[in-house]
């Protein structure tokens, strides 16, 4: 028999924004309750966090900090399951560990286009990078092609990934779903993982019982 696959659950925290080490703690707790296979939990960060920390090496701005997931100098095992820090996990997530070399959250339908906003940067919403499962090193062009010019040309990391990994697979909405309290009237999405738009879990837990039940 072959050796068991080594799985890493990863997140990224860059200081100076809305998110704090508390978000890392809550995500780790949620994964612990809902992932039934062996894994290692890590956070790439420039501050101390309540889990294994991989020091952030570059000062990429904002959402671009996520690109450090693709650094060739860090060992993330055989497969990575990544979540943004605003993820709310409602049910078992074993099924999110996919056999494909790259799986992303599906983008919102209104964004699945190529556009150029007023700032002249490219929006390529083929995927959302709020949740990903990937084989580290399987697409070396991601890191090899990344530069300051990349950040100047694209709106964000997921737009760059849409061009660089055009053949990735998608999680279903039953697996990962984006919830926008300004647009959605249903009280609770039925998906296993929920990521937020226009809101944060630490605020929504006071308004929505399902967030209060899971985000802790």
C-alpha positions as CSV (number, residue, x, y, z in Angstrom):
1,X,0.0,0.0,0.0
2,X,1.1,3.5,-0.7
3,X,1.7,6.2,1.9
4,X,-1.3,8.2,3.0
5,X,-1.7,11.6,1.4
6,X,-0.6,14.5,3.6
7,X,-3.2,17.2,3.8
8,X,-2.6,20.8,4.9
9,X,-5.5,23.2,5.8
10,X,-4.2,26.7,5.2
11,X,-5.3,30.3,5.7
12,X,-3.5,33.7,5.3
13,X,-3.6,36.6,7.8
14,X,-1.9,39.9,6.9
15,X,-1.9,42.5,9.7
16,X,-3.5,45.9,9.4
17,X,-7.0,44.8,8.1
18,X,-10.3,43.7,9.6
19,X,-9.2,40.2,10.3
20,X,-7.3,39.3,13.5
21,X,-5.7,36.2,15.1
22,X,-9.2,35.5,16.6
23,X,-10.4,34.7,13.0
24,X,-7.6,32.1,12.7
25,X,-8.6,30.5,16.0
26,X,-12.2,30.3,15.0
27,X,-11.4,28.8,11.6
28,X,-9.1,26.2,13.2
29,X,-11.9,25.3,15.6
30,X,-14.4,24.9,12.8
31,X,-12.1,22.7,10.8
32,X,-11.4,20.5,13.9
33,X,-15.1,19.9,14.3
34,X,-15.8,19.2,10.6
35,X,-12.9,17.6,9.0
36,X,-12.6,13.8,9.6
37,X,-9.3,13.0,8.0
38,X,-5.8,13.7,9.3
39,X,-4.5,17.2,8.5
40,X,-2.0,19.9,9.5
41,X,-3.4,23.4,10.1
42,X,-1.2,26.4,9.2
43,X,-1.5,30.1,8.8
44,X,0.8,32.2,6.6
45,X,1.1,35.4,8.6
46,X,3.2,38.4,9.6
47,X,1.8,38.3,13.2
48,X,1.6,35.6,15.9
49,X,-1.3,33.3,15.5
50,X,-2.8,30.5,17.6
51,X,-1.6,27.7,15.4
52,X,1.5,26.7,13.4
53,X,2.7,29.9,11.6
54,X,4.6,30.1,8.4
55,X,6.2,33.6,8.4
56,X,5.0,35.9,5.6
57,X,8.0,36.6,3.5
58,X,6.7,39.4,1.2
59,X,4.7,42.5,1.8
60,X,2.2,42.0,-0.9
61,X,-0.7,44.4,-0.5
62,X,-4.2,43.3,0.7
63,X,-5.7,40.3,-1.1
64,X,-2.4,39.6,-2.9
65,X,-0.9,38.3,0.3
66,X,-2.7,35.0,-0.6
67,X,-0.1,34.5,-3.3
68,X,2.4,33.3,-0.7
69,X,0.4,30.0,-0.7
70,X,2.3,29.3,-4.0
71,X,5.8,30.0,-2.8
72,X,8.1,27.1,-3.9
73,X,10.1,27.4,-0.6
74,X,7.4,26.2,1.8
75,X,6.3,22.6,2.3
76,X,2.5,22.3,2.4
77,X,2.4,18.5,1.9
78,X,0.6,16.6,-0.9
79,X,-2.6,18.7,-1.0
80,X,-3.9,22.0,0.4
81,X,-7.4,22.9,1.5
82,X,-7.5,26.7,1.7
83,X,-10.2,28.9,3.2
84,X,-10.6,32.7,3.5
85,X,-10.8,33.7,7.1
86,X,-14.5,34.7,6.9
87,X,-15.5,31.0,6.2
88,X,-18.3,29.6,8.3
89,X,-18.3,25.8,8.3
90,X,-21.7,24.2,8.9
91,X,-21.1,20.5,8.1
92,X,-18.5,17.9,7.4
93,X,-16.0,19.0,4.7
94,X,-14.2,15.8,3.8
95,X,-15.8,16.0,0.4
96,X,-13.9,19.3,-0.3
97,X,-10.6,17.4,-0.5
98,X,-10.7,16.9,-4.2
99,X,-8.6,14.6,-6.5
100,X,-8.1,17.4,-9.1
101,X,-4.9,19.5,-9.0
102,X,-7.0,22.7,-8.6
103,X,-10.5,23.3,-7.4
104,X,-12.0,26.7,-6.7
105,X,-15.3,28.2,-5.5
106,X,-17.5,29.1,-8.4
107,X,-17.8,32.9,-9.0
108,X,-21.0,34.7,-8.7
109,X,-22.8,34.6,-12.1
110,X,-22.8,38.3,-12.5
111,X,-19.0,38.3,-12.3
112,X,-18.2,35.5,-14.6
113,X,-17.0,37.8,-17.3
114,X,-13.8,39.6,-18.4
115,X,-14.1,43.3,-17.7
116,X,-11.9,46.3,-17.3
117,X,-13.0,48.5,-14.3
118,X,-12.3,52.2,-14.2
119,X,-8.8,51.7,-12.9
120,X,-7.9,49.8,-16.1
121,X,-7.1,46.5,-14.4
122,X,-8.4,43.2,-15.7
123,X,-11.2,41.4,-13.9
124,X,-11.2,37.7,-14.8
125,X,-13.9,36.1,-12.6
126,X,-13.5,32.5,-13.8
127,X,-13.1,31.5,-10.1
128,X,-13.3,32.8,-6.6
129,X,-10.3,32.0,-4.5
130,X,-12.3,32.2,-1.2
131,X,-12.0,28.4,-1.0
132,X,-9.5,26.3,-2.9
133,X,-8.1,22.7,-2.9
134,X,-4.9,22.2,-4.8
135,X,-1.7,20.2,-5.2
136,X,1.2,22.3,-4.2
137,X,3.7,22.8,-7.1
138,X,1.3,21.4,-9.7
139,X,1.1,24.7,-11.5
140,X,4.5,26.3,-11.1
141,X,3.5,29.0,-13.6
142,X,1.5,30.7,-10.8
143,X,4.5,31.7,-8.8
144,X,6.9,32.0,-11.8
145,X,4.6,34.4,-13.6
146,X,3.8,36.6,-10.6
147,X,5.3,40.0,-10.3
148,X,4.6,43.6,-9.6
149,X,3.3,43.8,-13.1
150,X,0.7,41.1,-12.3
151,X,-0.6,43.2,-9.4
152,X,-0.7,46.3,-11.7
153,X,-2.7,44.4,-14.4
154,X,-5.3,42.4,-12.4
155,X,-7.9,43.5,-9.9
156,X,-6.9,40.7,-7.5
157,X,-5.4,37.2,-7.0
158,X,-8.4,35.3,-8.2
159,X,-8.4,37.3,-11.5
160,X,-4.8,36.3,-12.1
161,X,-5.6,32.7,-11.2
162,X,-8.4,32.7,-13.7
163,X,-6.0,33.4,-16.4
164,X,-3.1,31.2,-15.1
165,X,-5.2,28.1,-14.3
166,X,-7.9,28.2,-17.0
167,X,-8.9,24.5,-16.6
168,X,-9.5,24.3,-12.8
169,X,-12.5,22.5,-11.3
170,X,-15.3,24.0,-9.2
171,X,-16.8,23.3,-5.9
172,X,-20.6,23.0,-6.1
173,X,-22.8,25.6,-4.3
174,X,-23.8,22.8,-1.9
175,X,-20.2,22.6,-0.9
176,X,-19.2,26.3,-0.9
177,X,-21.6,29.2,-1.1
178,X,-21.2,33.0,-1.0
179,X,-23.8,34.7,1.2
180,X,-24.5,38.4,0.9
181,X,-27.0,39.6,3.5
182,X,-27.8,42.6,1.4
183,X,-29.0,40.4,-1.5
184,X,-30.1,37.1,-0.1
185,X,-33.3,36.7,1.8
186,X,-33.0,33.1,2.9
187,X,-32.1,32.8,6.5
188,X,-29.5,30.0,6.2
189,X,-27.7,28.7,3.2
190,X,-27.6,24.9,3.1
191,X,-24.0,24.6,1.9
192,X,-21.2,23.0,3.9
193,X,-19.1,26.2,3.9
194,X,-20.3,29.8,3.6
195,X,-18.2,32.8,2.8
196,X,-19.5,36.3,3.2
197,X,-19.8,39.3,1.0
198,X,-20.6,42.8,2.5
199,X,-20.4,41.4,6.0
200,X,-18.2,39.7,8.5
201,X,-19.0,36.7,10.7
202,X,-18.1,38.5,14.0
203,X,-20.9,40.9,13.1
204,X,-23.3,38.5,11.7
205,X,-23.2,36.1,14.6
206,X,-25.3,38.7,16.5
207,X,-28.0,38.6,13.8
208,X,-28.0,35.1,12.4
209,X,-28.4,32.1,14.7
210,X,-26.6,29.7,12.2
211,X,-23.5,31.9,12.3
212,X,-23.6,32.0,16.1
213,X,-23.9,28.3,16.2
214,X,-20.9,27.6,13.9
215,X,-18.5,30.6,14.2
216,X,-16.9,29.9,17.5
